[in-house]
Amino acid sequence: MEGWIKIHRKMLDWEWYNDNNTKILFLHLLLTANHKEKKWRGQIIKRGQKITSIQHLAEETRLSVRQVRTSLDKLKSTHEITIKTTNKNTLVTIEKYNDYQDKDNNNDKQNDKQPDNEMTIERQTNDKQMTTNKNDKNVRNIYIDLLNKYKAKIDEEPRRNILIIGEMKREKEYSLLSQEEQEKLFNELMEYKTY
C-alpha cells in the first residue's frame, strides 16, 4: 500500500486515545480503508470503507476476536464508524474519512517528485533535521517535567514511591516517550530516595 493519512495532534485528546486496543484498531482501519472507490465482487466499496471480517481484523492487529468486537462497539457508539455485516463479511465505513485523508487539499498533498537539484535536497535535509531537533527537545522537556514532578511527589511521600511511579505511568505525556525513555525514567525514579 502507498499513500498517507493525516493525523492531527488533537487526536491526543480523542476519547479513545488511551484505550490502546481501540486506538490500534481505529488507526489500522484508517490505514487500510479504500482511499478511492473500487469494485469488489460486484459490490462498490467506497472511499473510507473496508471489507473485512472480525477474525481478519484480529489477525491483522494481533488483538483477540473479543478485543476487536469490543473496540468496534466503542467506535460505533461514538459514530467513528458504521458497520454492515453479512454472513460472508463485514463492511466497515469510517464516517469522517475525509478528515484523515483529504484528497482535495493542495497544501497537504504528498509530493512524489524527486528533487531537481542539490539545494532542494539540502533544504529538505535541514528541514528534517530541524523537525527532529524540535521533537527531541519536546521529548526531552516531557522527560524532565515528569522527572521533576514525580521526584517532588516522592519527596512529599517517600514510602509511596511505587504507587506514585504507577500514577506517572498513567499520564498521557508518559506514553509520548519512547520505550527506552520510559524505562530510563522509571529506573531513575525507582532509585530515587529508596529506603
RARAJO-V335314 format. One record per pair of residues at least 24 apart in sequence whose ideal C-beta (glycine too) atoms are under 6 Angstrom apart, sorted by the first residue. I is the first residue (numbers start at 1). J is the second residue. Records with the same first field share a line. If there is no record, write none. Layout:
I=J, J
This chain:
3=35
4=110
5=30, 100, 101
6=100
21=63, 67, 71
22=71, 74
24=61
25=61, 71
26=75
28=61
29=94
30=100
33=94
35=101
48=94, 97
49=93
50=92
51=89, 91
52=90
53=89, 90
142=173, 176
143=181
150=189
151=192
154=192, 193
158=193
165=189
